[in-house]
Amino acid sequence: MTDDELIARANLGEAAAFEELYRRYRDWVVRLALRFTATEEDAYDVLQETFAYFFRKFPGFELTAALKTFLYPVVKHIALDLRRKRRPAADVDELAEVLPAPAVSESASDVARILESLPPLHREVALLRFVDDLSLPQIAAALDVPLGTVKSRLHHAVAALRKANRGGKFFEAP
C-alpha cells in the first residue's frame, strides 16, 4: 500500500496502518536523528517522540507532501531540543550542526563521509539529496526554504567537493 492509502486507513482508526507507516520509516528516522544527536540512545528517544507526535495527528491527518518531507522537520526539532536539554551550555549554532550521516550502505556511507567536510547548511541539503534521496522540492518543503535556496546550497556543496577533489566517483564533473 502507498503512504496515502495507509494514512487514509489510519485516519479511520486502523492501528495496523499506522504500524506499517512506523515500520516503513523507523530506520530512516533513527538514521536522521543520529545526525543531530550523535548517540544511538538519543536517536531512539527521538524516534519515540517523533511517532508519538505523528500519532497525535490522527484522525484528520492530511499528507500534502512525501512523508519524509513531513517527518524531517519534526525529527530535527525534537533532536535539537533533546541536545539542548542534555547540553544546556552549548552554543546554539553548534547544536544546529548536522552531523555526518551514519552508514546505511557502502556507497551511502562513502557519500556521508565525503560530505563531512562541507559547511552545515550545505551538508544538510547534500545529505537529504544524496543519502536520503529526497527531491529538491521535497528538501525545500522539509527545510521550509525556497527551492532556489536548496538549489544554491546543493550547487555550492557539489562545487566545493569537486574543487577539493573530495567527491570521488560521486561528484565528478560530466
OpenMM code with the backbone's topology and positions (N, CA, C; nanometers):
from openmm import Vec3, app, unit

residues = "MET THR ASP ASP GLU LEU ILE ALA ARG ALA ASN LEU GLY GLU ALA ALA ALA PHE GLU GLU LEU TYR ARG ARG TYR ARG ASP TRP VAL VAL ARG LEU ALA LEU ARG PHE THR ALA THR GLU GLU ASP ALA TYR ASP VAL LEU GLN GLU THR PHE ALA TYR PHE PHE ARG LYS PHE PRO GLY PHE GLU LEU THR ALA ALA LEU LYS THR PHE LEU TYR PRO VAL VAL LYS HIS ILE ALA LEU ASP LEU ARG ARG LYS ARG ARG PRO ALA ALA ASP VAL ASP GLU LEU ALA GLU VAL LEU PRO ALA PRO ALA VAL SER GLU SER ALA SER ASP VAL ALA ARG ILE LEU GLU SER LEU PRO PRO LEU HIS ARG GLU VAL ALA LEU LEU ARG PHE VAL ASP ASP LEU SER LEU PRO GLN ILE ALA ALA ALA LEU ASP VAL PRO LEU GLY THR VAL LYS SER ARG LEU HIS HIS ALA VAL ALA ALA LEU ARG LYS ALA ASN ARG GLY GLY LYS PHE PHE GLU ALA PRO".split()
positions = [
    Vec3(0.0830, -0.1192, 0.0000),
    Vec3(0.0000, 0.0000, 0.0000),
    Vec3(0.0874, 0.1254, 0.0000),
    Vec3(0.0360, 0.2309, -0.0567),
    Vec3(0.1086, 0.3570, -0.0579),
    Vec3(0.0928, 0.4262, 0.0773),
    Vec3(0.1757, 0.5278, 0.0998),
    Vec3(0.1641, 0.6066, 0.2230),
    Vec3(0.0267, 0.6706, 0.2325),
    Vec3(-0.0230, 0.7221, 0.1216),
    Vec3(-0.1558, 0.7856, 0.1206),
    Vec3(-0.2645, 0.6873, 0.1631),
    Vec3(-0.2568, 0.5646, 0.1126),
    Vec3(-0.3561, 0.4632, 0.1493),
    Vec3(-0.3449, 0.4270, 0.2980),
    Vec3(-0.2238, 0.4141, 0.3461),
    Vec3(-0.2048, 0.3818, 0.4875),
    Vec3(-0.2549, 0.4952, 0.5770),
    Vec3(-0.2311, 0.6179, 0.5363),
    Vec3(-0.2766, 0.7325, 0.6156),
    Vec3(-0.4290, 0.7382, 0.6161),
    Vec3(-0.4905, 0.7115, 0.5023),
    Vec3(-0.6367, 0.7094, 0.4963),
    Vec3(-0.6919, 0.6039, 0.5925),
    Vec3(-0.6299, 0.4893, 0.5969),
    Vec3(-0.6745, 0.3828, 0.6883),
    Vec3(-0.6470, 0.4195, 0.8344),
    Vec3(-0.5310, 0.4819, 0.8589),
    Vec3(-0.5001, 0.5256, 0.9957),
    Vec3(-0.6001, 0.6314, 1.0412),
    Vec3(-0.6422, 0.7165, 0.9505),
    Vec3(-0.7442, 0.8164, 0.9836),
    Vec3(-0.8776, 0.7517, 1.0204),
    Vec3(-0.9016, 0.6315, 0.9708),
    Vec3(-1.0226, 0.5570, 1.0047),
    Vec3(-1.0054, 0.4758, 1.1334),
    Vec3(-0.8881, 0.4862, 1.1952),
    Vec3(-0.8639, 0.4170, 1.3217),
    Vec3(-0.7985, 0.2816, 1.3095),
    Vec3(-0.7488, 0.2473, 1.1932),
    Vec3(-0.6842, 0.1183, 1.1717),
    Vec3(-0.5413, 0.1213, 1.2262),
    Vec3(-0.5207, 0.0581, 1.3395),
    Vec3(-0.3893, 0.0594, 1.4048),
    Vec3(-0.2820, -0.0044, 1.3171),
    Vec3(-0.3186, -0.1085, 1.2434),
    Vec3(-0.2218, -0.1786, 1.1591),
    Vec3(-0.1647, -0.0855, 1.0515),
    Vec3(-0.2430, 0.0091, 1.0046),
    Vec3(-0.1944, 0.1022, 0.9029),
    Vec3(-0.0878, 0.1939, 0.9618),
    Vec3(-0.1117, 0.2440, 1.0822),
    Vec3(-0.0114, 0.3294, 1.1462),
    Vec3(0.1148, 0.2481, 1.1767),
    Vec3(0.0971, 0.1252, 1.2208),
    Vec3(0.2117, 0.0383, 1.2488),
    Vec3(0.2960, 0.0164, 1.1234),
    Vec3(0.2320, 0.0025, 1.0090),
    Vec3(0.3063, -0.0154, 0.8840),
    Vec3(0.3849, 0.1105, 0.8492),
    Vec3(0.3266, 0.2279, 0.8710),
    Vec3(0.3997, 0.3528, 0.8489),
    Vec3(0.5204, 0.3596, 0.9417),
    Vec3(0.5014, 0.3178, 1.0654),
    Vec3(0.6118, 0.3147, 1.1617),
    Vec3(0.7232, 0.2221, 1.1124),
    Vec3(0.6874, 0.1010, 1.0741),
    Vec3(0.7879, 0.0056, 1.0249),
    Vec3(0.8588, 0.0588, 0.9002),
    Vec3(0.7855, 0.1245, 0.8148),
    Vec3(0.8397, 0.1751, 0.6891),
    Vec3(0.9418, 0.2871, 0.7111),
    Vec3(0.9240, 0.3699, 0.8139),
    Vec3(1.0063, 0.4893, 0.8321),
    Vec3(1.0936, 0.4903, 0.9574),
    Vec3(1.0820, 0.3916, 1.0427),
    Vec3(1.1561, 0.3961, 1.1698),
    Vec3(1.3077, 0.3987, 1.1501),
    Vec3(1.3600, 0.3180, 1.0592),
    Vec3(1.5058, 0.3157, 1.0395),
    Vec3(1.5554, 0.4492, 0.9852),
    Vec3(1.4796, 0.5069, 0.8923),
    Vec3(1.5173, 0.6377, 0.8379),
    Vec3(1.5161, 0.7438, 0.9476),
    Vec3(1.4155, 0.7410, 1.0332),
    Vec3(1.4066, 0.8393, 1.1423),
    Vec3(1.5251, 0.8239, 1.2370),
    Vec3(1.5624, 0.7021, 1.2704),
    Vec3(1.6760, 0.6801, 1.3600),
    Vec3(1.8055, 0.7297, 1.2957),
    Vec3(1.8275, 0.6973, 1.1680),
    Vec3(1.9489, 0.7455, 1.0997),
    Vec3(1.9522, 0.8977, 1.0954),
    Vec3(1.8391, 0.9575, 1.0665),
    Vec3(1.8309, 1.1028, 1.0632),
    Vec3(1.8544, 1.1619, 1.2018),
    Vec3(1.7939, 1.1056, 1.3023),
    Vec3(1.8114, 1.1547, 1.4391),
    Vec3(1.9574, 1.1447, 1.4835),
    Vec3(2.0264, 1.0404, 1.4396),
    Vec3(2.1687, 1.0255, 1.4724),
    Vec3(2.2521, 1.1412, 1.4187),
    Vec3(2.2094, 1.1999, 1.3068),
    Vec3(2.2820, 1.3148, 1.2513),
    Vec3(2.2800, 1.4333, 1.3467),
    Vec3(2.1759, 1.4433, 1.4255),
    Vec3(2.1617, 1.5581, 1.5147),
    Vec3(2.1998, 1.5267, 1.6586),
    Vec3(2.1829, 1.4022, 1.7017),
    Vec3(2.2064, 1.3686, 1.8420),
    Vec3(2.3429, 1.3077, 1.8680),
    Vec3(2.3946, 1.2335, 1.7728),
    Vec3(2.5250, 1.1676, 1.7807),
    Vec3(2.5281, 1.0476, 1.8748),
    Vec3(2.4173, 1.0162, 1.9413),
    Vec3(2.4149, 0.8953, 2.0231),
    Vec3(2.2936, 0.8113, 1.9850),
    Vec3(2.3132, 0.6824, 1.9844),
    Vec3(2.2062, 0.5913, 1.9473),
    Vec3(2.0900, 0.5993, 2.0470),
    Vec3(2.1226, 0.6096, 2.1744),
    Vec3(2.0177, 0.6180, 2.2768),
    Vec3(1.9274, 0.7391, 2.2524),
    Vec3(1.9885, 0.8536, 2.2257),
    Vec3(1.9098, 0.9736, 2.1983),
    Vec3(1.8317, 0.9600, 2.0681),
    Vec3(1.8900, 0.8953, 1.9686),
    Vec3(1.8207, 0.8772, 1.8408),
    Vec3(1.6940, 0.7938, 1.8598),
    Vec3(1.7012, 0.6926, 1.9460),
    Vec3(1.5817, 0.6119, 1.9718),
    Vec3(1.4781, 0.6899, 2.0527),
    Vec3(1.5229, 0.7799, 2.1391),
    Vec3(1.4292, 0.8681, 2.2089),
    Vec3(1.3580, 0.9592, 2.1086),
    Vec3(1.4336, 1.0098, 2.0116),
    Vec3(1.3757, 1.0947, 1.9075),
    Vec3(1.2756, 1.0151, 1.8247),
    Vec3(1.3089, 0.8914, 1.7925),
    Vec3(1.2169, 0.8048, 1.7191),
    Vec3(1.0838, 0.7936, 1.7928),
    Vec3(1.0915, 0.7672, 1.9209),
    Vec3(0.9699, 0.7512, 2.0013),
    Vec3(0.8883, 0.8807, 2.0035),
    Vec3(0.9535, 0.9919, 2.0266),
    Vec3(0.8844, 1.1209, 2.0320),
    Vec3(0.8264, 1.1593, 1.8958),
    Vec3(0.8984, 1.1293, 1.7896),
    Vec3(0.8516, 1.1620, 1.6554),
    Vec3(0.7229, 1.0885, 1.6223),
    Vec3(0.7200, 0.9596, 1.6502),
    Vec3(0.5999, 0.8833, 1.6171),
    Vec3(0.4862, 0.9089, 1.7161),
    Vec3(0.5170, 0.9491, 1.8371),
    Vec3(0.4113, 0.9914, 1.9302),
    Vec3(0.3456, 1.1188, 1.8766),
    Vec3(0.4280, 1.2121, 1.8305),
    Vec3(0.3769, 1.3359, 1.7704),
    Vec3(0.2927, 1.3032, 1.6467),
    Vec3(0.3447, 1.2187, 1.5610),
    Vec3(0.2747, 1.1804, 1.4390),
    Vec3(0.1416, 1.1127, 1.4725),
    Vec3(0.1414, 1.0252, 1.5706),
    Vec3(0.0194, 0.9529, 1.6110),
    Vec3(-0.0892, 1.0505, 1.6572),
    Vec3(-0.0483, 1.1561, 1.7264),
    Vec3(-0.1448, 1.2547, 1.7764),
    Vec3(-0.2117, 1.3328, 1.6634),
    Vec3(-0.1580, 1.3256, 1.5436),
    Vec3(-0.2162, 1.3940, 1.4284),
    Vec3(-0.3412, 1.3223, 1.3756),
    Vec3(-0.3634, 1.1991, 1.4209),
    Vec3(-0.4766, 1.1185, 1.3728),
    Vec3(-0.5909, 1.1237, 1.4731),
    Vec3(-0.7129, 1.1131, 1.4287),
    Vec3(-0.7588, 1.1183, 1.2904),
    Vec3(-0.7541, 1.2621, 1.2391),
    Vec3(-0.7592, 1.2747, 1.1100),
    Vec3(-0.7626, 1.4061, 1.0481),
    Vec3(-0.6339, 1.4480, 0.9807),
    Vec3(-0.5306, 1.3641, 0.9833),
    Vec3(-0.4038, 1.3998, 0.9203),
    Vec3(-0.4187, 1.3965, 0.7693),
    Vec3(-0.3684, 1.5006, 0.7039),
    Vec3(-0.3662, 1.5058, 0.5579),
    Vec3(-0.2218, 1.5164, 0.5124),
    Vec3(-0.1821, 1.4264, 0.4271),
    Vec3(-0.0465, 1.4269, 0.3733),
    Vec3(-0.0446, 1.5161, 0.2501),
    Vec3(0.0293, 1.6264, 0.2578),
    Vec3(0.0352, 1.7202, 0.1464),
    Vec3(0.1669, 1.7109, 0.0697),
    Vec3(0.2577, 1.6278, 0.1168),
    Vec3(0.3878, 1.6071, 0.0531),
    Vec3(0.4310, 1.4648, 0.0873),
    Vec3(0.5518, 1.4289, 0.0502),
    Vec3(0.6040, 1.2967, 0.0878),
    Vec3(0.6137, 1.2892, 0.2400),
    Vec3(0.5973, 1.1725, 0.2959),
    Vec3(0.6002, 1.1586, 0.4410),
    Vec3(0.7356, 1.1986, 0.4988),
    Vec3(0.8437, 1.1707, 0.4275),
    Vec3(0.9758, 1.2133, 0.4749),
    Vec3(0.9821, 1.3656, 0.4846),
    Vec3(0.9145, 1.4340, 0.3942),
    Vec3(0.9113, 1.5802, 0.3966),
    Vec3(0.8415, 1.6294, 0.5224),
    Vec3(0.7358, 1.5601, 0.5627),
    Vec3(0.6668, 1.5949, 0.6869),
    Vec3(0.7520, 1.5593, 0.8088),
    Vec3(0.8139, 1.4427, 0.8062),
    Vec3(0.8866, 1.3935, 0.9238),
    Vec3(1.0191, 1.4656, 0.9487),
    Vec3(1.0875, 1.5092, 0.8429),
    Vec3(1.2202, 1.5684, 0.8607),
    Vec3(1.2220, 1.6819, 0.9625),
    Vec3(1.1395, 1.7875, 0.9483),
    Vec3(1.1473, 1.8956, 1.0468),
    Vec3(1.1060, 1.8517, 1.1873),
    Vec3(1.0184, 1.7530, 1.1964),
    Vec3(0.9773, 1.7017, 1.3269),
    Vec3(1.0968, 1.6366, 1.3957),
    Vec3(1.1648, 1.5485, 1.3230),
    Vec3(1.2821, 1.4798, 1.3784),
    Vec3(1.3897, 1.5812, 1.4157),
    Vec3(1.4170, 1.6749, 1.3275),
    Vec3(1.5206, 1.7749, 1.3529),
    Vec3(1.4888, 1.8555, 1.4780),
    Vec3(1.3658, 1.9028, 1.4889),
    Vec3(1.3263, 1.9844, 1.6039),
    Vec3(1.3379, 1.9053, 1.7347),
    Vec3(1.2848, 1.7847, 1.7349),
    Vec3(1.2895, 1.7018, 1.8565),
    Vec3(1.4335, 1.6694, 1.8936),
    Vec3(1.5153, 1.6360, 1.7946),
    Vec3(1.6557, 1.6008, 1.8210),
    Vec3(1.7340, 1.7198, 1.8756),
    Vec3(1.7166, 1.8365, 1.8140),
    Vec3(1.7893, 1.9543, 1.8618),
    Vec3(1.7406, 1.9969, 1.9996),
    Vec3(1.6119, 1.9827, 2.0239),
    Vec3(1.5582, 2.0138, 2.1563),
    Vec3(1.6173, 1.9198, 2.2612),
    Vec3(1.6291, 1.7934, 2.2279),
    Vec3(1.6897, 1.6960, 2.3186),
    Vec3(1.8358, 1.7302, 2.3453),
    Vec3(1.9095, 1.7683, 2.2411),
    Vec3(2.0503, 1.8074, 2.2598),
    Vec3(2.0614, 1.9301, 2.3485),
    Vec3(1.9705, 2.0268, 2.3321),
    Vec3(1.9725, 2.1468, 2.4170),
    Vec3(1.9510, 2.1097, 2.5635),
    Vec3(1.8597, 2.0183, 2.5873),
    Vec3(1.8315, 1.9752, 2.7247),
    Vec3(1.9500, 1.9001, 2.7851),
    Vec3(2.0169, 1.8211, 2.7026),
    Vec3(2.1306, 1.7419, 2.7505),
    Vec3(2.2567, 1.8275, 2.7674),
    Vec3(2.2676, 1.9346, 2.6848),
    Vec3(2.3863, 2.0208, 2.6888),
    Vec3(2.3412, 2.1671, 2.6937),
    Vec3(2.2881, 2.2117, 2.8076),
    Vec3(2.2299, 2.3464, 2.8142),
    Vec3(2.3298, 2.4595, 2.7897),
    Vec3(2.4557, 2.4385, 2.8137),
    Vec3(2.5544, 2.5455, 2.7965),
    Vec3(2.6101, 2.5517, 2.6546),
    Vec3(2.5708, 2.4589, 2.5695),
    Vec3(2.6256, 2.4539, 2.4341),
    Vec3(2.5749, 2.5703, 2.3501),
    Vec3(2.6572, 2.6103, 2.2575),
    Vec3(2.6240, 2.7176, 2.1640),
    Vec3(2.5122, 2.6711, 2.0705),
    Vec3(2.4139, 2.7568, 2.0459),
    Vec3(2.3010, 2.7215, 1.9603),
    Vec3(2.3479, 2.6834, 1.8205),
    Vec3(2.4464, 2.7539, 1.7647),
    Vec3(2.4980, 2.7199, 1.6321),
    Vec3(2.5604, 2.5814, 1.6304),
    Vec3(2.6274, 2.5484, 1.7397),
    Vec3(2.6885, 2.4158, 1.7493),
    Vec3(2.5799, 2.3081, 1.7500),
    Vec3(2.4701, 2.3334, 1.8209),
    Vec3(2.3626, 2.2353, 1.8276),
    Vec3(2.2938, 2.2156, 1.6936),
    Vec3(2.2848, 2.3203, 1.6155),
    Vec3(2.2144, 2.3121, 1.4879),
    Vec3(2.2950, 2.2398, 1.3809),
    Vec3(2.4208, 2.2135, 1.4078),
    Vec3(2.5055, 2.1490, 1.3080),
    Vec3(2.4558, 2.0084, 1.2780),
    Vec3(2.4525, 1.9769, 1.1517),
    Vec3(2.4139, 1.8437, 1.1079),
    Vec3(2.5381, 1.7567, 1.1116),
    Vec3(2.5310, 1.6509, 1.1850),
    Vec3(2.6440, 1.5596, 1.1970),
    Vec3(2.6486, 1.4676, 1.0752),
    Vec3(2.7602, 1.4031, 1.0521),
    Vec3(2.7673, 1.3103, 0.9395),
    Vec3(2.6618, 1.2017, 0.9517),
    Vec3(2.6137, 1.1559, 0.8405),
    Vec3(2.5122, 1.0509, 0.8407),
    Vec3(2.5742, 0.9180, 0.8781),
    Vec3(2.5041, 0.8392, 0.9568),
    Vec3(2.5531, 0.7047, 0.9843),
    Vec3(2.5394, 0.6187, 0.8584),
    Vec3(2.6149, 0.5144, 0.8536),
    Vec3(2.6168, 0.4302, 0.7340),
    Vec3(2.4857, 0.3552, 0.7156),
    Vec3(2.4413, 0.3490, 0.5917),
    Vec3(2.3253, 0.2686, 0.5578),
    Vec3(2.3654, 0.1617, 0.4572),
    Vec3(2.4525, 0.1969, 0.3692),
    Vec3(2.5078, 0.1030, 0.2728),
    Vec3(2.6491, 0.1513, 0.2441),
    Vec3(2.7227, 0.0724, 0.1735),
    Vec3(2.8610, 0.1107, 0.1475),
    Vec3(2.8691, 0.2428, 0.0723),
    Vec3(2.7920, 0.2583, -0.0349),
    Vec3(2.8013, 0.3828, -0.1117),
    Vec3(2.7431, 0.5004, -0.0347),
    Vec3(2.6343, 0.4808, 0.0406),
    Vec3(2.5793, 0.5901, 0.1215),
    Vec3(2.6790, 0.6299, 0.2296),
    Vec3(2.7480, 0.5324, 0.2849),
    Vec3(2.8496, 0.5612, 0.3857),
    Vec3(2.9636, 0.6430, 0.3254),
    Vec3(3.0054, 0.6058, 0.2038),
    Vec3(3.1116, 0.6803, 0.1353),
    Vec3(3.0684, 0.8241, 0.1104),
    Vec3(2.9448, 0.8426, 0.0641),
    Vec3(2.8937, 0.9772, 0.0380),
    Vec3(2.8888, 1.0570, 0.1670),
    Vec3(2.8371, 0.9966, 0.2727),
    Vec3(2.8269, 1.0663, 0.4014),
    Vec3(2.9649, 1.1099, 0.4503),
    Vec3(3.0640, 1.0232, 0.4357),
    Vec3(3.1999, 1.0559, 0.4797),
    Vec3(3.2562, 1.1723, 0.3988),
    Vec3(3.2301, 1.1730, 0.2698),
    Vec3(3.2771, 1.2812, 0.1831),
    Vec3(3.2112, 1.4134, 0.2219),
    Vec3(3.0839, 1.4086, 0.2581),
    Vec3(3.0084, 1.5302, 0.2890),
    Vec3(3.0462, 1.5929, 0.4227),
    Vec3(3.1181, 1.5214, 0.5074),
    Vec3(3.1576, 1.5737, 0.6385),
    Vec3(3.2334, 1.7051, 0.6287),
    Vec3(3.3034, 1.7275, 0.5197),
    Vec3(3.3882, 1.8458, 0.5070),
    Vec3(3.3095, 1.9731, 0.4722),
    Vec3(3.1827, 1.9585, 0.4400),
    Vec3(3.1035, 2.0742, 0.3973),
    Vec3(3.0522, 2.1557, 0.5158),
    Vec3(3.0236, 2.2848, 0.4930),
    Vec3(2.9581, 2.3650, 0.5963),
    Vec3(2.8207, 2.3033, 0.6292),
    Vec3(2.7699, 2.3215, 0.7499),
    Vec3(2.6457, 2.2548, 0.7926),
    Vec3(2.5254, 2.2744, 0.7000),
    Vec3(2.5001, 2.3947, 0.6503),
    Vec3(2.3834, 2.4164, 0.5636),
    Vec3(2.3962, 2.3420, 0.4314),
    Vec3(2.5173, 2.3384, 0.3766),
    Vec3(2.5402, 2.2663, 0.2517),
    Vec3(2.5347, 2.1154, 0.2769),
    Vec3(2.5904, 2.0727, 0.3889),
    Vec3(2.5906, 1.9306, 0.4240),
    Vec3(2.4481, 1.8794, 0.4405),
    Vec3(2.3650, 1.9585, 0.5082),
    Vec3(2.2272, 1.9161, 0.5321),
    Vec3(2.1539, 1.8918, 0.4007),
    Vec3(2.1642, 1.9845, 0.3082),
    Vec3(2.0976, 1.9696, 0.1784),
    Vec3(2.1568, 1.8516, 0.1016),
    Vec3(2.2867, 1.8391, 0.1019),
    Vec3(2.3511, 1.7297, 0.0289),
    Vec3(2.3133, 1.5934, 0.0878),
    Vec3(2.3064, 1.5830, 0.2197),
    Vec3(2.2652, 1.4573, 0.2819),
    Vec3(2.1218, 1.4218, 0.2448),
    Vec3(2.0352, 1.5208, 0.2484),
    Vec3(1.8953, 1.4951, 0.2129),
    Vec3(1.8828, 1.4508, 0.0672),
    Vec3(1.9647, 1.5074, -0.0189),
    Vec3(1.9559, 1.4737, -0.1614),
    Vec3(2.0232, 1.3413, -0.1946),
    Vec3(2.1483, 1.3246, -0.1494),
    Vec3(2.2273, 1.2103, -0.1943),
    Vec3(2.2205, 1.0882, -0.1027),
    Vec3(2.1899, 1.1066, 0.0233),
    Vec3(2.1794, 0.9926, 0.1146),
    Vec3(2.0331, 0.9537, 0.1350),
    Vec3(1.9473, 1.0545, 0.1592),
    Vec3(1.8055, 1.0264, 0.1839),
    Vec3(1.7232, 1.0222, 0.0558),
    Vec3(1.7819, 1.0657, -0.0553),
    Vec3(1.7188, 1.0589, -0.1868),
    Vec3(1.5898, 1.1404, -0.1955),
    Vec3(1.5854, 1.2550, -0.1284),
    Vec3(1.4718, 1.3442, -0.1410),
    Vec3(1.4903, 1.4304, -0.2656),
    Vec3(1.3796, 1.4648, -0.3288),
    Vec3(1.3857, 1.5541, -0.4450),
    Vec3(1.4097, 1.6969, -0.3961),
    Vec3(1.4486, 1.7849, -0.4865),
    Vec3(1.4741, 1.9241, -0.4483),
    Vec3(1.3488, 1.9909, -0.3902),
    Vec3(1.2298, 1.9744, -0.4510),
    Vec3(1.1105, 2.0321, -0.3892),
    Vec3(1.0804, 1.9735, -0.2495),
    Vec3(1.1063, 1.8441, -0.2317),
    Vec3(1.0861, 1.7832, -0.1002),
    Vec3(1.1820, 1.8416, 0.0028),
    Vec3(1.3054, 1.8651, -0.0370),
    Vec3(1.4037, 1.9246, 0.0541),
    Vec3(1.3605, 2.0662, 0.0906),
    Vec3(1.3167, 2.1424, -0.0086),
    Vec3(1.2709, 2.2790, 0.0179),
    Vec3(1.1553, 2.2784, 0.1175),
    Vec3(1.0618, 2.1878, 0.0992),
    Vec3(0.9479, 2.1787, 0.1914),
    Vec3(0.9928, 2.1343, 0.3301),
    Vec3(1.0813, 2.0365, 0.3360),
    Vec3(1.1272, 1.9852, 0.4658),
    Vec3(1.2035, 2.0907, 0.5442),
    Vec3(1.2823, 2.1714, 0.4755),
    Vec3(1.3627, 2.2745, 0.5423),
    Vec3(1.2895, 2.4078, 0.5519),
    Vec3(1.1754, 2.4162, 0.4852),
    Vec3(1.0963, 2.5394, 0.4813),
    Vec3(1.1784, 2.6561, 0.4282),
    Vec3(1.2445, 2.6303, 0.3163),
    Vec3(1.3227, 2.7337, 0.2459),
    Vec3(1.2813, 2.7308, 0.0991),
    Vec3(1.3043, 2.8401, 0.0267),
    Vec3(1.2701, 2.8409, -0.1162),
    Vec3(1.3509, 2.7373, -0.1951),
    Vec3(1.2909, 2.6905, -0.3025),
    Vec3(1.3573, 2.5933, -0.3883),
    Vec3(1.4910, 2.6473, -0.4390),
    Vec3(1.4970, 2.7743, -0.4705),
    Vec3(1.6212, 2.8354, -0.5172),
    Vec3(1.7326, 2.8262, -0.4139),
    Vec3(1.6972, 2.8377, -0.2878),
    Vec3(1.7965, 2.8252, -0.1797),
    Vec3(1.8531, 2.6836, -0.1759),
    Vec3(1.7653, 2.5854, -0.1922),
    Vec3(1.8098, 2.4456, -0.1947),
    Vec3(1.9040, 2.4236, -0.3129),
    Vec3(1.8652, 2.4733, -0.4301),
    Vec3(1.9486, 2.4564, -0.5488),
    Vec3(2.0842, 2.5226, -0.5295),
    Vec3(2.0839, 2.6415, -0.4708),
    Vec3(2.2088, 2.7138, -0.4484),
    Vec3(2.2997, 2.6385, -0.3515),
    Vec3(2.2437, 2.5935, -0.2399),
    Vec3(2.3239, 2.5208, -0.1410),
    Vec3(2.3799, 2.3917, -0.2000),
    Vec3(2.2978, 2.3226, -0.2760),
    Vec3(2.3431, 2.1974, -0.3366),
    Vec3(2.4512, 2.2245, -0.4413),
    Vec3(2.4322, 2.3284, -0.5203),
    Vec3(2.5324, 2.3655, -0.6200),
    Vec3(2.6661, 2.3970, -0.5525),
    Vec3(2.6628, 2.4771, -0.4469),
    Vec3(2.7863, 2.5136, -0.3767),
    Vec3(2.8516, 2.3913, -0.3113),
    Vec3(2.7693, 2.3009, -0.2602),
    Vec3(2.8236, 2.1797, -0.1981),
    Vec3(2.8974, 2.0949, -0.3006),
    Vec3(2.8332, 2.0704, -0.4128),
    Vec3(2.8947, 1.9866, -0.5160),
    Vec3(3.0184, 2.0562, -0.5733),
    Vec3(3.0098, 2.1875, -0.5945),
    Vec3(3.1254, 2.2613, -0.6468),
    Vec3(3.2429, 2.2539, -0.5505),
    Vec3(3.2164, 2.2666, -0.4212),
    Vec3(3.3243, 2.2586, -0.3215),
    Vec3(3.3877, 2.1204, -0.3212),
    Vec3(3.3071, 2.0175, -0.3346),
    Vec3(3.3596, 1.8814, -0.3365),
    Vec3(3.4424, 1.8558, -0.4623),
    Vec3(3.3960, 1.9067, -0.5739),
    Vec3(3.4718, 1.8910, -0.6989),
    Vec3(3.6034, 1.9673, -0.6917),
    Vec3(3.5966, 2.0901, -0.6420),
    Vec3(3.7162, 2.1753, -0.6357),
    Vec3(3.8232, 2.1133, -0.5461),
    Vec3(3.7799, 2.0581, -0.4342),
    Vec3(3.8740, 1.9984, -0.3402),
    Vec3(3.9072, 1.8544, -0.3770),
    Vec3(3.8488, 1.8075, -0.4879),
    Vec3(3.8715, 1.6705, -0.5340),
    Vec3(3.8364, 1.5680, -0.4264),
    Vec3(3.7289, 1.5973, -0.3510),
    Vec3(3.6872, 1.5051, -0.2460),
    Vec3(3.5652, 1.4237, -0.2883),
    Vec3(3.5096, 1.4527, -0.4029),
    Vec3(3.3862, 1.3892, -0.4437),
    Vec3(3.4006, 1.2486, -0.4947),
    Vec3(3.5227, 1.2112, -0.5252),
    Vec3(3.5416, 1.0759, -0.5777),
    Vec3(3.4514, 1.0509, -0.6958),
    Vec3(3.4051, 0.9313, -0.7105),
    Vec3(3.3204, 0.8943, -0.8239),
    Vec3(3.1802, 0.9538, -0.8145),
    Vec3(3.1412, 1.0040, -0.6969),
    Vec3(3.0057, 1.0512, -0.6768),
    Vec3(2.9799, 1.1903, -0.7345),
    Vec3(3.0796, 1.2777, -0.7354),
    Vec3(3.0567, 1.4157, -0.7729),
    Vec3(3.1490, 1.4633, -0.8849),
    Vec3(3.1906, 1.3712, -0.9704),
    Vec3(3.2764, 1.4071, -1.0814),
    Vec3(3.2006, 1.4962, -1.1784),
    Vec3(3.2694, 1.5909, -1.2365),
    Vec3(3.2081, 1.6770, -1.3386),
    Vec3(3.1822, 1.5924, -1.4628),
    Vec3(3.0696, 1.6187, -1.5311),
    Vec3(3.0381, 1.5362, -1.6504),
    Vec3(3.1380, 1.5586, -1.7609),
] * unit.nanometer
topology = app.Topology()
chain = topology.addChain("A")
for resn in residues:
    res = topology.addResidue(resn, chain)
    for name in ("N", "CA", "C"):
        topology.addAtom(name, app.Element.getBySymbol(name[0]), res)
